[in-house]
Amino acid sequence: MPPLTISQKLALLHSLGCRPSVYDYLPHIFDDFTGLHGDRYYGDDPAILGGIGMLQNVPVTIISQVRARNIDEFTRTNCSMPHPEGYRKALRLAKQAEKFHRPVICFIDTPGAFCGVGAEERGQGEAIARNLSEFMTLRTPILSVVLGEGGSGGALALGVCDELAMLENAVYSVISPRGFASILWKDASREKEAAELMKITAKDLQFFGICEKIISEPEGGAHKDIPLTAKYLSEYITEAVERFSKVEITTLLENRYHKFRKIGIFSDSATG
């Protein structure tokens, strides 16, 4: 299929009800999914789905941000922007997975963490920072897959992993192109120009060594054939879980450390 332009990809992501969410993929990839709720501190956050399922007879922990597909979900998930209790729930389930030696599968799909007063009062920044720290040393394999939009620290809180994969038309960035244009140029209408400069596509991120795997989508986008997209996701996740489950934990942690240490390394030819 001819590659979609960045503008077309953004249109897919921002067409409410168009881009599939984890709920569309879940029954095609995992068997016997059991949802687990609450952070044991404050409450449950519907913007993050968590639970245990079977992947080809292998028990795994699934942690996913929930992309809204309609107005009801949009309201229930707080515009797909998790609160700190969502990130604390994610960490609780990840630590449980570590205890029982289950691989962790994270699905990233959010414009960013919620930045309202309540979220800040309950420690949004601390919750994200703790996830970054704890996931880095979690003694079990972690895979993260960007399904649609991975935005800012809200996405990175589930992005510390042994391998990052992205669906073909997904994007992953520190800020949205509109936000970038608004801050840098004080002109949100320049978001297309910003998107080109930011290098936020799966191919861009693979080139920079941030994304290790690009997962194909059907012609026209993931929403055109959800079972086929789920099949591609399932094939990747199954292979990766098997591959990383064979790696010694000490090697796994060392490789995970170096995966992130090398991000951002560059050479300046002007200075030799």
N, C-alpha and C positions, 0 to 999 in steps of 0.2 A: 504494500500500500504506500502511496506517496506520504511522506512525513507531514504531520500537521504543523502549522506555524505556531509560534508562541501565542499569538492572539487567539488562534483557534483552540489551543489547549486551555487557555484561561477562560474562554467562553464555555468550554465543556465543564470546567470546574465550578463556575459560578452560575450555571443554569440549574437552579434548585430542582431536584428530582431527576436530573439527567445522569450525573455521575453515580455509579453504584456505591453502596456503603458496605461495611463489614457484614451487616445483616443479610445482604444479598449473596455474599460469598460463603458465609459460615457453613450452611448445610451442604454445600458442594465439596467442602474441603475436609471437614471434621465430622466424626461420628460421636454420638452420645455427649454432646456439649452440655455442661452443667454450669450455669452462671453463679458467680460468687460476688457478694455485695458488701459495701461499706469499708471504711478505712479504720474502724475501731477507735477513732478519735472524735469525729464530728458527724459524718453521715455518708450517704451514698451519692455518687455523681453519675447521672445517666450519660454524660458526655464521654465516659470511659467504660467500655464493656470489658469484663474480666471473667475468666472461668477456666475449666478444665475440659479437654476433649481428647478424642482418640484420632491420631494421624496414622493410618495404616497399621493399626494395633499398637501404636506407640503413644503412651499418655504424654500430653503436652499441656503447658499453660498458655492460654491465649489472652493477650492484653491489647485492646484496640480503642482508638478514638472513634467516635461514632459520627459519621457525616450525615447530616439531616437530608432526607429525601422529600420531605413535605413540610407544610407549615407546623403541624403538630409536633413532628420530630425537631423542627427548628427551635420551637419554644422549649420543649422538654430537655434538649441537650444544650441549651443556652448558646444557640448559634454555633454549635460544634466547638465551643471553647471551654475546656475543662477548668474546674475549680481546683484548689489545692487538695481537697479531699479525694478528687479523682486520681491525682498523682500519688497520693499516699496509699490509695487502694491498689494502684498498680505496683507500688513497691512492696506492699504486704503480700501480694500474690507472687511476685518475683522471688521474695525470700522464702515463701512456702515451696515454690518450685525448686529452689536450691536445696532445701531440706530433703525433698523426696527425689532429687536427681531427675527432674523433668526439664526438658528443653523449654525455653520461653520464646514464643512467637509474638512479636509486636507489630501491629498495623498502625501506621501513621496517617492521619487524615484530619487536619485541623488548620484553620488560619492562624492559630496561636492560642496561648493560655488567656483566660479571662482576666482582665485587669481592673475589675470593679473594686469598690471600697471594701466590700465583704471579703472578697478573695485576698486582698492585700492584708486585711486584719487577721485573716486565718493563715497567713504565711505563704503566699503564692511563690515568692522568690525562693524561700527556704525549701519548699517542697520540691521544686524543680531542681535546685542545686543538690539536694540530698539524693534524688534519683540519679543524677549524673555521677555522683560519687559512688553510690552503692552498686549501680549497674556495672560500673567499671571493674569491680572486684567480685561480681557474682560468680560463684563457682558452679556454673552450668552453662551450656550453650545458649546464646541469645541471637535470634534473627530478627531484623526489622525490615518491614516492607512499606514503602510509601505508596498508598493506594491512589491518592489524588493530590491533595495539597499538604505540604509539610511546611508550616510557618513558624519561624522564630524558636525561642526556647520552649514553647509549648509543644513543639514537635520533637525537639532534641531530647526532651525528658524521656521519650521512648526510643531514642535513636542511638543510644550507646549500646553497641552490639558487636558481635564477631563478624557479621557480614550485613551490609545494607543493600537491599534490592529496591528497585523502583519500577512500577508499571510504566510502559513506554511513554505515555502522555502525562505522567505525573510531574509535579514541580516541587522543589525543596529549596527554601531560601530563608534568609535572616529576617526578611520583611516582604510584604507584598509589593509588586511594582508600583501600585498606586501610592502606597505609603512612602516608598522610596522617592518617587517623583515629588510628592508633597513636601517632604523634608528637604531634599537636595535642591530642588528648583522652585519650590513654592507653587507648583503647577501640577495638579493631579492628572490633568489631561495628557500629560506626557508619559503615561504609564506604559505605552507600547515601546517607546524608546528606552525606558527604564528596564523593561523586561529583557530587551536585547542585550543591554549592558550587564545585567546582573548574572547571566549564565546560570539559569535556574533549572534547565531541563535535565532529563535523565542522562542524555549524551554528554552534556556539559559536565555534570557531576562525576560521570564515569571517567571522563578525560582528566579531571583533577584528582582522581583517586579517592573520592568520597563515597561514591556508589560502586559496588563491585559487580552488580548484575542488573541488566535491564530485562524485564519480563514483557513479552509481546502482548499486544492487544489486538482484537479483531479489527477489521477494516471499519473505519468510522469511529472507533473508540470502544472502551470497555462496555458501555451501556448497550451496544448493538447486539452483543451475544454474551450475557453474563455467565452461563454455564461454561462456555469456551474459555473466557477469561479466568474463571475459577479453576479450570483444568490446568491452565498454564501456571497459575499460582501454586496449585497443589503439587504439580510436578517439581517445581523449583523447591518448595518448602520441604517436601519429602526427601529429595536428594541432599539438600543442605543439612537437614537434621541428621541424616545418616552419616554424612561426611564429618560433621563437627562432633558427633557423639563418639567418634573413634580417636579424637585428639585428647591427649593427657591434659588434665585441668591446668597444671602449671604452664604448659605450652600455650594453652588456650588463653590464659590470662596475660601472658607475655605478648602474644600476638595481638590481643585486643588493645593493650597499652600502646604498642608501636603503631597500630592502625590509626590511632588518633594523634599520636605525637607527630606523625609525618604530614598531617593535614596543615596546609598553610606554609610549608617550607618552600622557599623560592630562591632563585639566584638573580642577582642584578648584574647584567652583562656590562653595564656602564662602569661598574667599580671593579670589574675583573672577577 
